[in-house]
Amino acid sequence: MFQYNLEFVWADFFNIKIAFGLDGVSCILILLTNFLLLLCILLSWTTISFKLLNHLVCFFILQFFLVLSFSVLDLLWFYIFFEGILIPMFLLVGI
C-alpha cells in the first residue's frame, strides 16, 4: 500500500502521466540516498581541488534522479530515471 500518492498529468492530449508514491522500502531508500550523498560530499570536500561546482552539480543531479527512481510507480518512468543516473555517475567517475 502506497502512501503520499501523487499523479502528475504531463500532457493531457497524449495522456502522459507520472505517478509517484512512497511505501516503507522506498522511504528508507530515499533517506539512505540523501544521507549517503551528503556524506560523499562532505568526505570529498577536501580532495576535490578543481571544478568543485561541476562535482556538486553532478552530485545533486544524481540525487535528484535517485529520489525520482525510488518514488515513481510506473516501470517506464523508472527506467528513464534510472538511466538518467548513468550520466552524472559517468561524469563523476570519469572526471
N, C-alpha and C positions, 0 to 999 in steps of 0.2 A: 504494500500500500504506500503510495507516494504522498508526501506532504508538500505543501507550498507549490502547488501546480500553477503553471503559468503557460498560456498558449498565446503566441505572438503570430498574428497574421501578417505575413510579409508582403505578399502580392495577392490581393483578393481576386483579381481577374484570373490568375493562373492557379489559384487555390494552393499557394505555397505557405505552409505553416511550420513554425518551430515550437515544439512543446518542451518545457523544462519542468523538472520535478526533483525532489530530494527524498531519499529514503535513508535508512540508518547507515548503510555501507557508503553511499556516495557522500554523505555528510562527513563521515570520518575521513574519506579520501580527500575531500576538499580542504578540511582542516590540516591534514598532514601535508598536502601540497603547499599550502600557504606557509606553514611552519618551516618546511624544508627549503623553500626558495628564499625565505628571509634568512635562514641560517647560511645558505650558499652565498648570498650577497654579503653578509657580514664577514664570512670567512675569506672571501676573495677580495675584500676591500683593499687590503694592503698589497696583494700580489699582482693586481692589475695595474700596470704602470702607464699604459697608453690606451686611448679610446675607451675610457670608463663609461661615457654616456652611451656608446654603442652596446656595451655589455649590459648595462642596466635596462636599456630598451629591449634587448633580446630576452632578458630575464622576465620582464613584465609581459611581453607578448607570449612567452612560453607559459607563464602563469595564467594568463587570460584564456588561452586555448585549452589548458589542462582543466580549469574550472568549468569551461563550457562542455568539454567532452565528458566530464563526470556528472553533469547535471542534465544533459539533453536526453530526451526519451525516444527519439527516432533513430533508427540504425543508420540511415543515410547521413543525417547531420552529425552523428557520432563519428562516422568515417571521415567526413570533411574536416571536422575539428581535430581529430586525431592525426590526420595527415598534415594539418597546419602546424602541428607541434614539431615536425621534422625540419622546417625551415629555420626557426631560431636555434634549434639544437645543432644543426649543421654549422651555423654561424658561430655559436659558442665554442664548439669543439674545434672547428677548423681555424678560427682566428685566435 
